[in-house]
């Protein structure tokens, strides 16, 4: 029974630290340069550069946490990829497991959809015509390609033998669980009816045994007859002493206009109706989000943070030095671009996740241009 328990194994992925953290380091350098330039320039331009530096630091921290959070778990019949704020499940199906080299003379052509940062997780094209799912955090080891319900899945594992052993164990464990479930669902076998016992040959009674049986039967008949006569005598005595009773009056017909009250007879209690107490359940939209969801949704608040920084800069410097009508339009745009950008980022995250970065970049660029126009 211990072999049928559900076990989860973790497979270590191959990671190239230099390629994984190249993008975060680049954003950190951009942030340092922007902050240094802001401290030297000061004024509105300096404040804008410092804001850009803070934004670059946030992007670098998010990329570093995302790359470090990728994990591959093996469950019975399932490969599960987890990362910061999400997961994806791949159910193993029947088919060959192959090994594909991506480096060297006989390397197969691999074209990931997003590979500019040095790592690729998601859709890709293998040999130019086969769409696959890719989990690759390093370009050195070859890929192990396994069939799943989402198509073929290519994995760059640190140790190939560990990945193959974990997938084999997961498939065998799923087969055993399916056998146990089928065995429990099957009807129990029907047992054949028992055979009747063989008839016993009658035994011939002797004269003495026959006489004893006749005497016993005669005594039983006499006792039964005496009991019947005594019962009849008692019933006759009860009929003689019984007093006649008057018949109960028949109630008149009830018309449709007269109300009828349901009254329980004396000595009989009416059944009480049990009322169940209503219970209040909290709806799903009131549930408190977890830390992973909060961290994943942090980029949505970047337009609000940028708008707050720009507004503080306008308030401190006393700008803009423009006509009243133009100043009102610019300040209204500055006040609206932050909430509208955050709302656009939220909509993009819910319905179009791939456009979230474009929406955030557009909002930050709009804030930068408005701040430059107002503070110039």
PADREN-341287 format. One record per residue (C-alpha): z, y, x; residue number from 1. Coordinates in steps of 0.001 Angstrom, whole numbers, plus 524288, in hexadecimal, padded with zeros to 5 digits. Layout:
     c3     c2     c1   nr
      Z      Y      X  NUM
...
//
This chain:
     c3     c2     c1   nr
  80000  80000  80000    1
  8023C  80917  80B8C    2
  7F3BE  80820  80F1E    3
  7EFD6  80DCA  801E7    4
  7F7C5  81A43  8032E    5
  7EFD0  826C5  80453    6
  7F00C  82BD6  8124F    7
  7EA49  8388C  81791    8
  7E54B  83904  825A1    9
  7E17E  84542  82D1E   10
  7D583  84525  83602   11
  7D578  84EB3  84164   12
  7C928  8571B  841DA   13
  7C296  85B05  84E90   14
  7C52F  86972  8514B   15
  7BEE3  87293  85B44   16
  7C905  87D3E  85D16   17
  7BFDB  88679  86450   18
  7B5C5  8865D  85950   19
  7BF97  8862E  84E2A   20
  7C730  89215  85297   21
  7BB9B  899F4  857C6   22
  7B9E9  8A16C  84B0D   23
  7C888  8A4B6  84981   24
  7C90F  8A977  857A3   25
  7BD15  8B1FC  8554B   26
  7C384  8B829  8495A   27
  7D001  8BA79  85138   28
  7C82C  8C17E  85BCD   29
  7C183  8C9CD  8517D   30
  7CED8  8CD14  84BCF   31
  7D466  8D0E2  85908   32
  7C89F  8D97F  85C06   33
  7C966  8E010  84EA0   34
  7D7FC  8E2C2  84FD5   35
  7D669  8E83D  85D8E   36
  7CB51  8F111  85920   37
  7D35B  8F58F  84D70   38
  7DEEA  8F91A  8560F   39
  7D605  900E8  85F1D   40
  7CE63  90821  8549D   41
  7D960  90A44  84AE0   42
  7D685  911D2  83E99   43
  7CED9  90BF0  8334B   44
  7C598  90475  83C3A   45
  7D10F  8FE7A  84373   46
  7D783  8FA3F  836D0   47
  7CAE8  8F3C4  8327F   48
  7C9C5  8EC58  83F56   49
  7D7D9  8E7BB  83E56   50
  7D530  8E2D3  83083   51
  7C948  8DB52  8357E   52
  7D1B9  8D57D  84036   53
  7DBF0  8D0E4  83670   54
  7D15B  8CACF  82E1A   55
  7CBD4  8C3A8  839F0   56
  7D94E  8BE3C  83D30   57
  7DAB1  8B8EA  82F58   58
  7CD55  8B261  83003   59
  7D093  8AC51  83D3C   60
  7DD90  8A6E9  83834   61
  7D701  8A140  82C18   62
  7CC46  89A7C  83411   63
  7D621  894DB  83D9B   64
  7DEB0  88F7C  832A2   65
  7D2C4  889DF  82B94   66
  7CD6F  882C1  8377F   67
  7DACE  87D47  83AF9   68
  7DD47  8781D  82D2C   69
  7D1F5  86E5F  82C1B   70
  7D72D  86074  82A60   71
  7D07B  853A1  82688   72
  7D8C3  84A15  81E91   73
  7D4E5  83C24  81B0E   74
  7D98E  8369A  80E0B   75
  7D5C4  829DB  80742   76
  7C713  82B2B  805B0   77
  7C744  83A04  807CF   78
  7C5A7  8439D  81320   79
  7CC8A  8509C  81074   80
  7CA19  85D14  81848   81
  7D4DB  8674F  81749   82
  7D4E6  87560  81BFE   83
  7DC0B  88207  81976   84
  7DB59  88443  80ADA   85
  7D2B6  878BF  806DC   86
  7CEAB  86A8D  80844   87
  7C2D1  861DB  805E3   88
  7C280  85351  8029C   89
  7B7D3  849A4  80686   90
  7B83B  83C34  7FFF3   91
  7B2C8  83167  808AC   92
  7A7A9  82948  802F4   93
  7A028  81D63  8079D   94
  7967C  81FD7  81287   95
  794CC  81F70  8214B   96
  79D43  8277E  82A81   97
  79504  82CE2  835AC   98
  79746  8341C  84263   99
  78EAE  8401B  844D6  100
  78DA5  846C4  85212  101
  78BC8  85584  851BF  102
  78AE2  857C1  86071  103
  78211  851F0  86AE0  104
  7741D  84D2E  86B0A  105
  774C8  844F4  85E8E  106
  77C96  84F1E  856F2  107
  779B8  850D2  8487D  108
  7768D  85E61  84349  109
  7824E  8641F  83C31  110
  781B2  8711E  834F9  111
  78EA4  87575  82EE6  112
  78E61  8801E  824AC  113
  798CE  88863  82B65  114
  79A4A  885E3  839FD  115
  79AB7  8937D  83FE1  116
  7A96F  892A1  842A7  117
  7A88C  88619  84AC6  118
  7AD14  87C93  84037  119
  7A721  87784  8338B  120
  7AD5D  87202  82742  121
  7A4D2  8701F  81B43  122
  79683  86D3B  81825  123
  78CCE  86A95  8231D  124
  77F4D  864B1  8256B  125
  77DCD  858A6  82E15  126
  77085  8562B  83474  127
  76AE2  86129  82C47  128
  769E3  859A4  81F66  129
  776EA  85330  81C27  130
  7819D  85B93  815D4  131
  78F35  85777  81A42  132
  79D44  85C53  81A42  133
  7A23E  8602E  827B7  134
  7AFF5  860ED  82DA5  135
  7AE0A  86574  83BB6  136
  7B7A9  86D55  843CF  137
  7B1CD  86989  850FD  138
  7A3F4  86762  8560A  139
  7A76B  85CF9  86014  140
  7A9F9  84FF9  85914  141
  79F8E  84903  850E0  142
  7A088  848D9  8421C  143
  7A50A  83D68  839C2  144
  79D25  83DAA  82D11  145
  7A308  83689  82144  146
  79DAD  83580  81349  147
  7A599  83C92  808C6  148
  7A3F2  840EC  7FAB0  149
  79FF1  84E94  7FFA1  150
  7957E  8491C  808AD  151
  796C6  844F4  816D4  152
  7A256  84AF7  81DF6  153
  7A167  84DBB  82CA3  154
  7AE64  84EBC  833DF  155
  7B116  85288  841FE  156
  7BDA0  84AF1  844BD  157
  7C5A1  84B93  8512C  158
  7C665  83CA6  851C8  159
  7BB7D  83535  84AE3  160
  7C2F4  8285D  84A66  161
  7CE39  82EB4  842F4  162
  7C4E8  8343B  838BE  163
  7BDA9  82748  836EB  164
  7CA63  81F8E  835FA  165
  7D00D  82919  82C19  166
  7C3D7  82892  8237E  167
  7C386  8199C  8241A  168
  7D1D5  818CF  8203F  169
  7CFAD  82298  8152A  170
  7C43F  81ABF  80F8A  171
  7CBA1  80DCA  81041  172
  7D7B2  813C1  80A15  173
  7CF88  81954  7FEEE  174
  7C951  80BEF  7FC9F  175
  7D6CA  80598  7FBD9  176
  7DB95  80FE6  7F267  177
  7CF82  80DBE  7E9E0  178
  7D1FF  7FF0B  7E9F2  179
  7E023  800FC  7E5C9  180
  7DC0D  80A45  7DAE1  181
  7D1A8  800B2  7D601  182
  7DB64  7F585  7D682  183
  7E53B  7FD28  7CE6B  184
  7DAF1  8010E  7C485  185
  7D5D1  7F302  7C2B4  186
  7DB2A  7EBA6  7B6A3  187
  7E4F3  7E0A7  7B92F  188
  7DF72  7D2CC  7B921  189
  7E02F  7CBA1  7AC13  190
  7E8AF  7BF79  7ACB3  191
  7E3A0  7B35F  7A596  192
  7EB88  7AF23  7999A  193
  7F581  7A457  79C2A  194
  7F174  79680  798CD  195
  7F839  79048  78D30  196
  801D7  7857C  790D1  197
  7FD6C  7778E  78F6D  198
  801A1  77135  7829A  199
  80D72  7685C  783A5  200
  80C50  75AE3  77DAA  201
  81561  75946  771C0  202
  8216A  750DC  773B8  203
  824BF  74643  769B4  204
  8323A  74852  76382  205
  83B98  73D2B  761A1  206
  8422D  73A2B  7549E  207
  84F3C  7400F  758AE  208
  848C7  74CDF  75D3B  209
  8410D  74DDF  7507A  210
  84D85  74C0F  74873  211
  854D9  75693  75024  212
  849BC  7603A  74E5A  213
  8492F  75DB9  73F94  214
  857D6  75FF6  73E67  215
  85721  76CB9  745F1  216
  84BDF  771C8  73DA9  217
  8530F  76E43  73110  218
  85F2D  775AA  7359D  219
  856EC  781BF  73900  220
  85041  78185  72B93  221
  85D6D  78081  7249D  222
  862EC  78C06  72C64  223
  856D2  79463  7298B  224
  8577E  79138  71AEC  225
  865F9  794D9  71A3B  226
  86369  7A1D6  72106  227
  85839  7A4F7  7178B  228
  860B6  7A22F  70BA4  229
  86BB7  7AACC  710D6  230
  86215  7B615  71323  231
  85C8F  7B4FD  7055A  232
  86A5B  7B4FA  6FF7E  233
  86E03  7C16F  706E4  234
  86180  7C865  70294  235
  8640D  7C506  6F440  236
  871E8  7CA9B  6F519  237
  86CDD  7D785  6FAAF  238
  862E2  7D8D4  6EFA3  239
  86D7F  7D715  6E53F  240
  87688  7E1A5  6EAF1  241
  86BB0  7EB79  6EDD4  242
  86B36  7F7DA  6E506  243
  85E18  7FCE9  6E008  244
  85933  80984  6E5E5  245
  85123  813FD  6DF5F  246
  8437B  8163F  6E497  247
  84185  82265  6ECD0  248
  83A75  82D92  6E5CB  249
  82C8D  82FB4  6E9CB  250
  82A7B  83D86  6EF12  251
  820D2  8462B  6E7F9  252
  813C5  8490C  6EE1B  253
  81447  8545A  6F794  254
  80AA6  85F17  6F4EE  255
  80347  8664B  6FF70  256
  80ACA  872EF  6FCC5  257
  8184B  86D0D  6FED9  258
  81CEE  86C01  70D06  259
  821CB  85ED2  7117B  260
  82D59  85E66  71AC8  261
  82E48  852EA  723ED  262
  83CAA  84EE9  72377  263
  84176  84369  72B4D  264
  84A18  839C1  723DB  265
  8589C  83939  72669  266
  85C51  831B9  7327B  267
  84EBD  832F2  73887  268
  84CAA  83D1A  74319  269
  83F9B  84393  744BA  270
  83961  84197  7521C  271
  83AAB  84DC9  75A6D  272
  82EF5  8533C  7616D  273
  830A9  8552E  76FEA  274
  82B0E  861B1  7753C  275
  826DC  86199  78353  276
  829CD  86D74  78B56  277
  81DE5  874D3  78FD7  278
  81BDF  87575  79E73  279
  81554  88090  7A5CA  280
  80C33  87D4C  7B0CB  281
  807F7  88714  7BAE0  282
  7F924  88916  7BB09  283
  7F199  885FB  7C75D  284
  7EDEF  8941E  7CA5B  285
  7FC6F  89799  7CBEF  286
  7FE6C  88D9B  7D6E0  287
  8027B  8934A  7E40C  288
  7F784  891C4  7EE22  289
  7FA87  88A4C  7FA8D  290
  7FA84  8901C  80850  291
  7ED27  88A4A  80B5A  292
  7E714  8910B  7FF8B  293
  7ED8D  89E11  80326  294
  7E898  89D5B  81143  295
  7DAD7  899BF  80CB0  296
  7DAAB  8A54E  80340  297
  7DF60  8AF57  80D68  298
  7D190  8B462  810A8  299
  7D03F  8B8EA  80275  300
  7DA7F  8C364  804F6  301
  7D327  8C962  81082  302
  7CC64  8D3FD  8082C  303
  7D98E  8D7F3  8027B  304
  7DF8A  8D8CE  81013  305
  7D3F1  8E0A9  8151C  306
  7D45F  8E9E5  80974  307
  7E302  8EBF5  80B6B  308
  7E0EC  8EF1F  819DC  309
  7D5EA  8F8B6  816B1  310
  7DDF0  8FF45  80C0C  311
  7E98E  900CE  8155B  312
  7E068  906CC  81F76  313
  7DB0F  91076  8155A  314
  7E8D8  91400  810F5  315
  7EDE4  91601  81EE6  316
  7E24F  91DFA  823CD  317
  7E100  9263B  81773  318
  7D26D  923B6  8165C  319
  7C828  924A6  810C2  320
  7C3F4  93294  8137E  321
  7B8E9  93212  8096B  322
  7B5E7  938D0  7FC8C  323
  7BE81  9348E  7F14F  324
  7B3F4  92CEE  7E9E8  325
  7AF86  92541  7F5D8  326
  7BD85  922AF  7FA10  327
  7C107  91D3D  7ECAD  328
  7B563  913F0  7ECCF  329
  7B87E  90F0C  7FA90  330
  7C6FB  90D26  7F7B5  331
  7C3D9  905E3  7EB12  332
  7BA87  8FCFB  7F28A  333
  7C4EA  8FAAB  7FCEF  334
  7CF0D  8F755  7F281  335
  7C5E8  8EDCA  7EB7C  336
  7BF51  8E6CD  7F6D1  337
  7CBCF  8DF8D  7FA84  338
  7CF07  8D94D  7ED2E  339
  7C0AA  8D71C  7EA08  340
  7BE6E  8D08F  7F737  341
  7CA64  8C7DB  7F55D  342
  7C5A1  8C437  7E7B8  343
  7B82A  8C109  7ED0B  344
  7BE4B  8B895  7F7AC  345
  7C650  8B145  7ED74  346
  7BA3A  8AEDF  7E502  347
  7B286  8AA4C  7F0DE  348
  7BD7E  8A0FF  7F4EB  349
  7BE2C  89AE1  7E762  350
  7AF93  89995  7E438  351
  7A811  89C10  7F0E8  352
  7B0CF  898D3  7FCB7  353
  7A5B6  89A6F  8067C  354
  7A3F6  8A8B6  802B0  355
  7B24C  8AC2A  80506  356
  7B005  8B0CC  812FC  357
  7A46D  8B949  80EF0  358
  7AC51  8BFB3  80403  359
  7B7DA  8C254  80D0B  360
  7AF0F  8C7D4  817BF  361
  7A81D  8D0AB  80DE4  362
  7B515  8D5E2  808CE  363
  7BA53  8D8B6  81671  364
  7AD86  8DF4C  81A57  365
  7ADFC  8E7C9  80E1F  366
  7BBFC  8EBAB  8116D  367
  7B820  8EF1A  81F51  368
  7ACC8  8F7A7  81AE9  369
  7B4F7  8FE9C  81080  370
  7C005  900EF  81A3A  371
  7B66C  90656  82438  372
  7B054  90F6E  81A04  373
  7BD6A  91469  81501  374
  7C40A  91615  82236  375
  7B845  91BC2  82961  376
//
